[in-house]
Amino acid sequence: MPISSPSAHRRKRGFRKGAIAAASLGALVAGTYAIVAPAGAASTTADQPHVKRMCSQPSQPGMMACLGLVRTDIVKHQVAGANDTPQGFGPDDLRKAYNLTGDGAGQTVAIVDAQDDPNAAQDLAAYRKQYGLPDCGDGCFKKIDQNGGTNYPTADAGWAGEISLDLDMVSAIAPKANILLVEANSANMSDLGAAVNQAVKSGAKFVSNSYGGGEDASDAQADTQYFNHPGVVITASAGDSGFGVEYPAASPNVTSVGGTSLTKDSSSRGWSEKVWGTSAGGEGTGSGCSTVETKPSWQKDTGCSKRTVADVSAVADPATGVAVYDTYQSNGWQVVGGTSASSPIIASVYALAGAPSSGSNPASFPYKNASALNNVTSGSNGSCNPSYLCNGGQGYNGPTGLGTPNGLKAFTG
């Protein structure tokens, strides 16, 4: 069993407290950033923060937090329009970076989040109009509660921002896919799990979960109750607090999605990626060795006897973040990161590749086609032993798994 860093042992369900260490702002802006207060809360530092969490830290076991991080040093624009180019990566950037083809027509991608976003439909329409994506006026977007009806939960600004991020990423990657938003009554795992089941019951073959919390003994039961859906892609964010494992990303029934820093460059690919995080830990993508979950047969790394996080990855660093449009208690365009971005990106890449075969576990697909991914060989999200659990490197590594999409081959059965 690997020896984890002391900070990993201090993990509680939800986020760790404290500011995030300095990191490169890549292509967007130079300087440093710190993750501070949740949405709607006052800053916890004397300095002007550059990044804040969308969702508050859970106050009790069994609660989850969304994993979106919004930049506060980017000028926001209230109205989307042709002369108002948003900052952050847009659909063309993401599709080029990951060599993606197809449009997802005929597939349904579900987004599971807590609470209600009253502006979800209109904000999604604004994002799609900005980037020339197909209009959802034909019914491609649908919102339901966790019971399949329209008795939506209480609105929440933080989760509304998360919902906007998720919907926009599905639109960016699979612009002709149907999008189903399932809103859970609360951020309790039991409600979010019920929403996952409802998404599958409603016909979605691709379900993204951009939330997480610490592992505990109830996870094995939750695996069976909420995530045991053979033939359905279920993705889950690996976390935003650096080295350490969160649930449901640790479930063997889901594709665990880590995060990278994505930068345009002059290489033949035109892009480069490294692990999102720092060697000091405390910020960046989650990763590591589960203390609870059994290792799936298709995962072959030898430094962890149980489930290893992550499987694959995509952009998540808010310093190289994506453009998102959100107007519920927010001002419109913003730049957002976190593994909340990478989870719906990967779910939508699976949708481009087509529905998985009946009875399959799609989390195993990339392991059969690892050479069809962009291996991420540099960067770190903390300190660990063995070192591959928190450092980029050749072949499999914890923070980015087998790598990022390079076309669709790695996401087919």
JOVENPE-V345430 format. One record per pair of residues at least 24 apart in sequence whose C-alpha atoms are under 10 Angstrom apart, sorted by the first residue. I is the first residue (numbers start at 1). GAP is how many residues later the second one is. Records with the same first field share a line. If there is no record, write none. Layout:
# JOVENPE-V345430
I = GAP  GAP
This chain:
# JOVENPE-V345430
1 = 288  289  290  301  302  303  304  305  384  385
2 = 286  287  300  301  302  303  382  383  384  385  387
3 = 286  300  301  380  381  382  383  384
4 = 239  240  284  285  378  379  380  381  382  383  385  386
5 = 238  239  276  377  378  379  380
6 = 377  378
7 = 234  235  236  237  274  275  375  376
8 = 233  234  235  236  237  273  274  280  374  375  376
9 = 235
10 = 234
11 = 202  203  204  230  233  234  235
12 = 45  46  47  48  49  201  202  203  204  234
13 = 44  45  46  47  48  49  50  51  52  199  200  201  202  203  233  234
14 = 41  42  43  44  45  46  47  48  49  50  51  52  53  197  198  199  200  201  225  226  227  232  233
15 = 38  40  41  42  43  49  50  51  52  197  198  199  224  225  226  231  267
16 = 41  224  225  226  266  267
17 = 40  224  265
18 = 26  27  223  264  265
19 = 25  26  30  32  33  263  264
20 = 31  221  222  257  258  260  261  262  263  264
21 = 256  257  258  259  260  261  262  263
22 = 255  256  258  261
23 = 253  254  255  260  261  294  296
24 = 237  252  253  254  293  295  296
25 = 236  238  292  293  294  295  296
26 = 235  236  237  238  291  292  293  294  295
27 = 61  62  235  236  237  238  292  293  294
28 = 46  59  60  61  235  290  291  292  293  307
29 = 44  45  290  291
30 = 289
31 = 288
32 = 287
33 = 38  39  40  285  286
34 = 37  249
35 = 34  35  36  205  206  248
36 = 33
38 = 31  32  120
39 = 30  31  117  118  119  120  122  290  291
40 = 117  118  289
48 = 24  25
49 = 24
50 = 24  268  269
51 = 267  268  284  285  286
52 = 266  284
53 = 105  109  187  283  284  285
54 = 103  104  105  106  107  108  282  284
55 = 101  102  103  104  105  106  107  156
56 = 102  103
57 = 156
58 = 129  130  155
60 = 128
61 = 127  128  152  153  154  155
62 = 125  126  127  128  151  152  153  154  156  157
63 = 123  124  125  126  127  128  129  148  149  150  151
64 = 50  122  123  124  125  128  146  147  148  149  150  182  183  184
65 = 48  49  93  94  122  123  124  145  146  147  148  174
66 = 47  48  92  93  95  96  97  121  143  144  145  146  147  171  173  174  272  273  274
67 = 92  95  142  143  144  145  146  170  171  172  173  174  249  270  271  272  273  274  276
68 = 90  91  93  94  95  97  98  142  143  169  171  172  248  250  268  269  270  271  272  273
69 = 92  93  96  171  247  248  249  250  252  266  267  268  269  270  271  272
70 = 91  92  95  248  249  251  252  254  264  265  266  267  268
71 = 247  248  250  263  264  265  266
72 = 262  263  264
73 = 261  262
74 = 259  260  261  262
75 = 256  257  258  259  260
76 = 249  254  255  256  257  258  259
77 = 248  254  255  256  257
78 = 247  248  249  252  253  254  255  256
79 = 47  51  246  248  252  253  254
80 = 43  46  47  48  49  50  51  245  252  253
81 = 45  46  48  49  50
82 = 47  48  49  50
83 = 47
84 = 46  249
85 = 45  46  238  248
86 = 41  44  45  236  237  238  239  246  247  248  249
87 = 234  235  236  237  246  247  248  249
88 = 230  231  232  233  234  235  236  245  246  247  248  249
89 = 83  173  174  226  231  232  233  234  235  246  247
90 = 37  40  41  78  79  82  83  231  232  233  234
91 = 37  40  41  42  77  78  79  80  81  82  83  84  231  232
92 = 39  80  81
93 = 79  171  178  229
94 = 75  78  79  168  220  221  228  251
95 = 77  78  79  250  254  310  311  312
96 = 173  174  175  310  311
97 = 165  166  167  172  173  174  175  176  217  218  307  308  309  310
98 = 75  171  173  216  251  275  276  306  307  308  309  310
99 = 170  306  307  308  309
100 = 73  74  249  252  253  305  306  307  308
101 = 72  73  248  251  252  306  307
102 = 71  72  73  74  247  249  250  251  252  306
103 = 68  69  70  71  72  73  74  245  246  248  249  250
104 = 66  67  69  70  71  72  73  74  244  245  246  247  248  249  250  251
105 = 35  69  70  71  72  73  246  247  249
106 = 34  70  71  72  245  246  248  249
107 = 67  69  70  71  72  96  97  98  99  241  243  244  245  246  247  248
108 = 32  33  66  68  69  70  71  72  91  92  94  95  96  97  98  99  240  243  247
109 = 32  58  61  62  65  68  69  70  71  72  90  91  94  95  96  97  98  99  124  125  235  238  239  241  242
110 = 31  32  33  56  57  60  68  69  70  71  72  85  86  88  89  90  92  93  94  95  96  97  98  99  124  234  237  238
111 = 32  52  55  56  59  68  69  70  71  72  84  85  88  93  95  96  97  98  99  124  232  233  236
112 = 33  34  51  54  68  69  70  71  72  80  81  82  83  84  85  86  87  95  96  97  98  99
113 = 33  46  47  49  50  53  68  69  70  71  72  73  74  78  79  82  83  95  96  97  98
114 = 31  32  39  40  41  42  44  45  46  48  49  68  69  70  71  72  73  74  75  77  78  81  97
115 = 30  37  38  39  40  41  42  43  44  45  48  67  68  69  70  71  72  77
116 = 27  28  29  35  36  37  38  39  40  41  42  43  44  47  65  66  67  68  69  70
117 = 26  35  36  37  38  39  40  41  42  43  44  45  46  47  64  66  209  210  211
118 = 34  35  36  37  38  39  42  209  210
119 = 36  41  44  45  207  208  209  210
120 = 40  41  43  44  47  61  205  206  207  208
121 = 43  46  60
122 = 203  204  205
123 = 41  44  45  201  202  203  204  205  209  210
124 = 39  40  41  42  43  44  47  200  201  202
125 = 43  46  200
126 = 42  198  199  200  206
127 = 37  40  41  44  45  196  197  198  199  205  206
128 = 40  43  44  47  197
130 = 195
131 = 40  41
132 = 43
133 = 38  39  41  42  43
134 = 37  41  42  43
135 = 40  41
136 = 35  39  40  41  42  43
138 = 40
139 = 39  40
140 = 35  36  37  38  39  40
141 = 26  36  37  38  39  40
142 = 36  37  38  39  40
143 = 36  37  38  39  40
144 = 36  37  38  39  40  51  54  55  58
145 = 36  37  38  39  40  49  50  53  54
146 = 35  36  37  38  39  40  45  46  47  48  49  50  51  52  53
147 = 35  36  37  38  44  47  48  50  51  52
148 = 34  35  47  50  51  53  54
149 = 33
150 = 33
151 = 32  34
152 = 30  31  32  33
153 = 30  31  32  33
154 = 29  30  31  32
155 = 173
156 = 172  173
157 = 169  170  171  172  173
158 = 170  171  172
159 = 24  28  169
160 = 166  167  168  169  170
161 = 163  164  165  166  167  168  169  173  175
162 = 48  49  162  164  174  178  179
163 = 47  163  177
164 = 160  161  162  163  164
165 = 45  157  158  159  160  161  169  170  171  172  175  176  179
166 = 42  43  44  158  174  175  176  177  178  179
167 = 157  158  174  177  178
168 = 154  155  156  157  158  173  176  177
169 = 153  154  155  171  172  173  174  175  176  177  178  179
170 = 38  171  173  174  175  176  177  178  179  181
171 = 173  174  177
172 = 172  173  176
173 = 171  172  173  174  175  176  177  178  179
174 = 171  173  174  175  176  177  178
175 = 173  177
176 = 176
177 = 171  174  175
178 = 26
179 = 25  27  28
180 = 24  26  27
181 = 26  27
182 = 25
187 = 24  25
189 = 24  30  33  37  58  59
190 = 32  35  36
191 = 35
192 = 34
193 = 29  30  32  33  34  55
194 = 31  32  33
195 = 31
196 = 29  30  31  33  38
197 = 28  29  30  31  32
198 = 28
200 = 26  27  29  32  33  34
203 = 29
204 = 28  29  30  151
205 = 24  25  26  27  28  29  142  145  146  149  150  151
206 = 25  26  27  28  29  138  140  141  142  143  144  145  148  149  150  156
207 = 25  26  27  28  29  47  136  137  140  141  144
208 = 25  26  27  28  29  46  47  132  134  135  136  137  138  139  140
209 = 25  26  27  28  39  40  45  47  48  130  131  134  135  138
210 = 25  26  27  28  29  38  39  47  128  129  130  131  132  133  134
211 = 25  26  27  28  29  35  36  37  38  128  129  132
212 = 24  25  26  27  28  33  34  35  36  37  38  128
213 = 25  26  32  33  34  35  36
214 = 25  30  31  32  33  34  36
215 = 29  30  31  32  33  34  35  36  75  76  77  78
216 = 30  31  75  76  77
217 = 74  75  76
218 = 74
219 = 28  29  31  32  73  74
220 = 31  32  72  73  74
222 = 25  26  29
223 = 24  25  27  28  29  30  31  70
224 = 27  29
226 = 27
227 = 24  25  26  27
228 = 24  25  26  133
229 = 24  25  129  130  131  132
230 = 126  127  128  129  130  131  132
231 = 124  125  126  127  128  129  130  131  182
232 = 123  124  125  126  127  128  129  130  131
233 = 113  114  115  117  118  122  123  127  128  129  130  178
234 = 109  110  112  113  116  127  128  129
235 = 76  77  107  108  109  110  111  112  113  115  127  128
236 = 74  103  104  106  107  108  110  111
237 = 48  49  72  73  76  79  101  102  103  104  105  106  107
238 = 46  47  48  49  50  71  72  73  74  75  100  101  102  104  105  161  162
239 = 44  45  46  47  48  70  71  77  99  100  101
240 = 36  37  42  43  44  45  46  47  76  77  97  98  99  100  141
241 = 36  40  41  42  43  44  45  46  97  140  141
242 = 34  35  36  37  38  39  40  41  42  43  44  45  46  138  139  140  141  148  157
243 = 34  35  36  37  38  39  40  41  42  43  44  45  46  66  137  138  139  140  141  146  147  148  155  156
244 = 37  38  41  42  43  44  45  46  65  137  138  140  145  146  154  155
245 = 40  41  42  43  44  45  46  62  63  64  65
246 = 40  41  42  43  44  63
247 = 43  45  46
249 = 37  38  41  58  59  60  61  62  94
250 = 37  38  39  40  41  42  43  44  45  56  57  58  59  60  61
251 = 39  41  42  43  44  45  56  57  58
252 = 41  42  43  44  45  46  47  54  55  56  57  109  111  112
253 = 43  108  109  110  111
254 = 57  107  108  109  110
255 = 54  55  56  57  58  88  91  92  106  107  108  109  110  111
256 = 30  31  52  53  54  55  56  57  86  87  90  107  144  145
257 = 28  29  30  52  53  54  55  56  57  59  82  83  84  85  86  87  88  89  90  142  143  144  146  147
258 = 26  27  28  29  51  52  53  54  55  56  57  58  80  81  82  83  84  85  88  140  141  142  143  145  146
259 = 25  26  27  28  51  53  54  55  56  57  58  78  79  80  81  82  83  84  140  141  142  144  145
260 = 24  25  53  54  55  56  57  58  60  77  78  79  82  116  119  132  139  140  143  144
261 = 24  53  54  55  56  57  58  59  60  76  118
262 = 52  53  54  55  56  57  58  59
263 = 52  56  57  58
264 = 56
269 = 105  137
272 = 102  104
273 = 41  42  101  102  103  104  105  106  127  130  131
274 = 41  43  101  102  103  104  105  106  117  118  119  125  126  129
275 = 38  39  40  41  42  101  102  103  104  105  106  115  116  117  118  122  123  124  125  128
276 = 38  39  40  41  42  43  44  62  63  102  103  104  105  115  116  123  124
277 = 39  40  102  103  104  105  113  114  122
278 = 101  102  103  104  105  112  113
279 = 100  101  102  103  104  105  111  112
280 = 100  101  102  103
281 = 99  100  101  102  103  109
282 = 99  100
283 = 34  55  98  99
284 = 32  33  34  54  55  96  97  98  115
285 = 25  28  31  32  53  54  95  96  97  105  113  114  115
286 = 24  53  95  96  103  104  112  113  114
287 = 24  94  95  101  102  103  104  110  111  112  113  114
288 = 96  97  98  100  101  102  109  110  111
289 = 100  109
296 = 67  68
297 = 67
298 = 63  65  66  67  68  69  70
299 = 64  65  68  97
300 = 67  96
301 = 87  88  94  95  96  97
302 = 84
303 = 82  83  84  85  86
304 = 81  82  85
308 = 81  89  90  91  93
309 = 80  81  88  89  90  91  92
310 = 79  86  87  88  89  90  91  92  93
311 = 52  53  54  55  56  85  86  87  88  89  90  91  92  93
312 = 30  31  34  51  54  55  58  61  62  63  84  85  86  87  88  89  90  91  92  93  98
313 = 26  29  30  32  33  60  61  62  63  86  87  88  89  90  91  92
314 = 25  27  28  29  30  31  32  60  86  89  90  91
315 = 24  25  26  27  28  30  31  85  89
316 = 24  25  26  27
317 = 24  25
342 = 62
345 = 60
346 = 58  59  65
347 = 64
349 = 56  58  59  61  62  63
350 = 55  58  59  60  61  62
351 = 57  60  61
352 = 55  56  59  60
353 = 54  55  56  57  58  59  60
354 = 54  57  58  59
355 = 56  57  58
356 = 55  56  57
357 = 55  56
360 = 53
361 = 52
362 = 49  50  51
363 = 48  50
364 = 46  47  48  49
365 = 44  45  46  47  48
366 = 35  36  37  38  39  42  43  44  45  46  47
367 = 29  34  35  43  44
368 = 41  42  43  44  45
369 = 33  39  40  41  42  43  44
370 = 25  26  31  32  33  34  35  39  40  41
371 = 24  31  32  35  38  39
372 = 30  31  32  33  34  35  36  37  38  39
373 = 29  30  31  32  33  34  35  36  37  38
374 = 26  28  29  30  31  32  33
375 = 25  26  27  28  29  30  31
376 = 24  25  26  27  28
377 = 26
